[in-house]
Amino acid sequence: MNRKPTVFAQGDILLIRRDAGGGAVVQRTQTQAEGAPRGSDRGEANRRDGADPVILAEGEVTGHHHALYGGAVLFRDDALARAVPSDLYIGSLKIEGGQACLTHPEHDTITLDPGHYEVRRQREYHAGEARRVQD
């Protein structure tokens, strides 16, 4: 049986597929995934050039951002936000219609199927201490 992954990681971003979600809309894309930049092979793929992606996070180290193209809505789910440490919770994501593409110039593009996803920052453990991944 081939099961699609339910957890996706791209740099400091972690996406966890969930069955359902809801809340107040934060941001909505205006693009389709077919026209999305494809990560590092497009150089300045993350600049805003007429496409209107959902920006999940700005890179603290490089200044590059994680941009989501396709039918996507980012919203805040207060019940879920209370269950996740505040410095890790970014929001909840609903992919509507077709697929969406998560891009970043230094990482491979991730293609997401329609559904609900929890969006978090990742943590790493170093010398027995947990800290946020910086991308």
N, C-alpha and C positions, 0 to 999 in steps of 0.2 A: 504494500500500500504506500503510495507516494503522498506524503502530507506536506503542504506548503509550510514554510517557517511561520511561527507566530511572533517571533522577536527579531527585530532588525536593528543593526547598529551602524552608524556612520559617524566616525570621529567621536565627538562628545554627545551625540544624540542617540537616544534609545527609543525605539517604537515598539510597543507591545500591542498585539491585536487583541481586541475585546469584542464581546458579542453585541454590546449596545452601549449607547452613551447619550448624553443630552446636556444642555446648558446654554449659556449666553454666548452668542457668536462673537469671536474676537476678530477674525480675518477670513476672507473668502478669496479663492483664486478667480482670475478672469481668463484663464488660458486652458488649453487642452494639452494633455501629456504628449501627443504626437509632435508638437512643436517645441518641446522642452530641450534646453541645452543638455549635453551629455557629459557632464563632469569635466575632468581635466583635459580631455581631448579637444575642448573648445576654447582653451585659453581663458578669456574673460567671460566665461559662460554665466557668471552670476551677476553681471551688471543688469540694471533695469533698462531694457531697450524696447519698450512697448508691451512686453509681456508683463503680467501682474501676478507674480507668484506669492504664495504664503511663505513668509520668512520665519522659520522655526527658531533659529538662533544665529547670532553674529559670532564669528570666531574671535575669541579673546586674544589669541596670539597672532593670527594672520590677517584678521579683518575680513576674511571670507565668510559668506553666510551659507547656511543650509536652506536652500530654496525648494519649495514644493510646487510643481506644475501639474495641472490637470484639475479635475473637478473636486476641489478640496475645501473643507470648511474647518477652521481652527476655532475651538470654543473652550470655555472654562467650565469644568464640572466641579462645583464646590464640594460635593460629597467625596469625590475622588481626591481633590486637592487636600482635604483634611487628612487623608490616609497616607499621603506621600510627603516627605520632608519638603518644606517650602523652597529650598534652594535647588531642588531636583525637578519639581513639577513645572512643566511648560504649558501643557494644556491637553485637550482631547481633540482628536482629529476624525472627521468623517470624510471618507472618499466616496463621492457620488458618481453614478454613471460608470464610465470606463476607468481605466487605470490612471494612477498619478505617479509622477517621477520625482524623487528626492535627489537633488544635485548638490555638489560641492566641488570646487576645482581640484581639490587634493584627494578626493575619494571617488570610488566607483558609484555610478548612479544606481539607486535602488528603485525598482518598480513595485508599486503597491497596488493590490487588488482592492476593489470596492469593499468598504466595511468601516468599522470603528477601531481607532487606535489610541492608546495612551502615549503621550509624548513626554519624555523625561530627559534630563541630562544624565550622563553616565558618571559613575564613581569608579575610582581605581584604588587599590590598596598598595601602599608603599611604606615599608618599615613599620608595619603593624597599624598604620593610620589610614582611614578612609578620606579621600579628597575627590573633588569634582575633576573629571577629565577636562583638560583645556586643549582646544583645537585651534 
